Amino acid sequence: MQWWGADSIDIETDIERNEEEANKVTKISLHYIVYGKNLELYQLQKSLELAVKNCAMVQSVKDAIDIVEMIEIRDK
């Protein structure tokens, strides 16, 4: 299966919580590792921006939780 011309994708996550506020989630870090050849970071970033813009879940929490995203390209 190909996604943005990619062969595959892995997503690593990290969550920060505030223990003083009932362990409330304060930050989510998403590290997208995209595998494939001849991929352009700019195109991947534009696709991610569009996905985030249209994601109801992200839009509903974006003012309450810091969401950090990073894309890395690796040859497969």
N, C-alpha and C positions, 0 to 999 in steps of 0.2 A: 504494500500500500504506500502511496506517495502522498505527502502533505507539503504544500508549497514547493514541490519538486524534491522534497526530502525523502530519504529512505525510512527513517524512523525518528522518534523523539522520546526523550526521557525528561521527566520533571522532578527536580529535587525541591523539597519544601522545608521551611523552617518557620516556626511560630513563636512569637514572644508574647508572654502573658504578664499581667499585673496581678500579683498574688494579693495585694492589698484591696483589690476591687473584685473579689470573688473569682479570681483567676481569669479575669476578662482578657480576651485576645486584643492585643494592641498593635501587633505588626505581623504581617505574613510576607515572607520572602519566597519568590518563585524563581527557580533557576532552570530555564529551558535549555536542554542540550539537544541540538538538532544535528542529525547525522545525514551526510550526503555529499555529493560532489558538485562543484560549481554553484554553490548557494551564495546568495547575496544578502549580507546582514541587513541592508537597508530594506529589502523586500520583506524579510522576516519581521522586522520591526514594524513596518506599515501594516502587515497582516495582524500582528499582535495588537496594535493600537485599535484596529477595526473590531477585533474580537472583544477586547475590553470594553469598548464603547457600547457594544450591543449585548453585553452580558448583564442580565438583570441582577444577578447575585453581587457582582462587583459594584455595580451602580448603587445598590441598596446599602452597602457597607463602606463605601469609599470615604465618607466624611468621618467615620468612627474608627476605622482601622487603617493603618498605614500599609499600603500594598506596594512592595518593591519587586520589580521584575528584571531579569537579566537573561539575555540570549547568548548562547555560545554555539559556535558551529564546529563540528568535528567531522573529518573524513571517515568514511566507513569502508 
